[in-house]
Amino acid sequence: MPKIKTNRGAAKRFKRTASGKFKRNQSHRRHILTKKSTKRMRGLRSPAYLHAADQKAARRMMPYV
């Protein structure tokens, strides 16, 4: 059996935590930042976790992580 390839896009976006969840970065931090408040920007700095419904897909995309 050949090895399964890791989806490189997913590997760059998600990191696996010790508990098996997937950590991801917040969106809306790239451009049009002037109208966003400092409080909102600070909240977007902290990482979020992948939704439970998407975890199965992420696990399939990254089999060896």
SULQUI-V927918 format. One record per backbone hydrogen bond with DSSP energy under -0.5 kcal/mol. NH is the residue of the N-H (numbers start at 1). CO is the residue of the C=O. If there is no record, write none. Layout:
nh = (NH | NH)
co = (CO | CO)
This chain:
nh = (7 | 8 | 11 | 12 | 13 | 14 | 15 | 17 | 20 | 23 | 23 | 24 | 25 | 26 | 36 | 41 | 42 | 43 | 44 | 45 | 45 | 46 | 46 | 48 | 50 | 54 | 55 | 55 | 58 | 59 | 60 | 61 | 62 | 65)
co = (61 | 6 | 7 | 8 | 9 | 10 | 23 | 21 | 17 | 15 | 21 | 48 | 13 | 44 | 33 | 37 | 38 | 39 | 40 | 41 | 42 | 42 | 43 | 24 | 22 | 51 | 51 | 52 | 54 | 55 | 56 | 57 | 58 | 62)
